[in-house]
Amino acid sequence: MIGNVIWEKDSSSLEIRTQGQLADGRPALDEIVASGAVVHLEQMAHDHWWMGLEAGGKYFHLNFGVQGGRLWVRLSDQGEESTEWEGDSRERPLPGVDE
């Protein structure tokens, strides 16, 4: 799936914006924009968070954390499509962190 994707339903919307590609050719996650959304945020570990996001008739899990000095993000569609997007916040790890 390439490019931006928008879902709208019942006065709510969810848009996934991508920018460029990951090394394996998949689109790189850039932004998630939602209106009229239901959000559930939970800390899974000291370096890992999980967020449930429901809007536009869709339900997603957003996982993010720190590994190897980098902030990683994975967004997965919880519907039948089972699509995933990933992102990494920096070109290089932070010096002295998780090396």
N, C-alpha and C positions, 0 to 999 in steps of 0.2 A: 504494500500500500504506500503510494508516494503522494506527497503533498498534504495540504491541510484537509481535515475532515470535520464536518459540523453535523450535530444531531439536534433537532428541535422537537419538543413535545410538551403539551400541557403548560405553556408559559415558562418553560425552562429550556436552556440550551447548554451544550457542551461542545467546545471546539478544541481539537488537538492540532497544534501547529508544529511543523517540523522544519529543520534547517540542515541541509546537507545530508550526508549519509555516514553510517558507521562503516568500519573496515570491511564488513561482510556484505555491504550493499543495502542494508535495511535503512529506512529513514531515521535520522537522529531526532529525538524528542527535544523540542525547544520550549514550548509553552502549552499550558492547559488553561483554557478560559471557560468559566462556567457562570451562568446566571440562574437564579432560582434553584440552586443545588442543595442537596443534603450531604453533609460532610461528617465523617467519623474519623478521628485521628487517634492512633494508639501507639505507644512506644513498645516495641517488641524486644529490644535489648538496648544497652547503653549506646550503641552505634547504628541502630536500625529502627526505622519508623514505618508504619503502615497507615494508609489512609483509604477509606472507602469513599467513593465519590459517585453520587447518583444525580443525573440531570439529563434532559433531552431524551428521556425514555431509555437510557443506558445506565449500566452500573460498572464501575471500574475499580480496580485496586491499584493504588500508587504506593510503591515501596521505595524507600530511599534510605541511604546510610553512607557510612565512610568505610572504604576498603583500600588498602595500599596508599593512604594519604589522599584519596580522591573521593569526591562526593559522587555516588552513583544513583541513578533513578531508573526504575522500571515501571511502566504503566501497562496493565493487562486488562483487556475487555473480559468481563465476567459473563458475557452472553455466549451464544453458540459459535460465534466467529473465532473466539479465543485468540485475538490479535494482540501482539505485544509491541511496545515501543521502548527504546532505551536511550539514555543520555549519560554523559559524564561531564562534569562541570569544568574541568581544567585540562589543559594540554599536558601538564606535568604534576606529579604528586607534590604535596607540601613537604619541604625539607624537614627531616627529623620526625615525621609523623607516619606511623605504620610502615616503616621501611623494612 
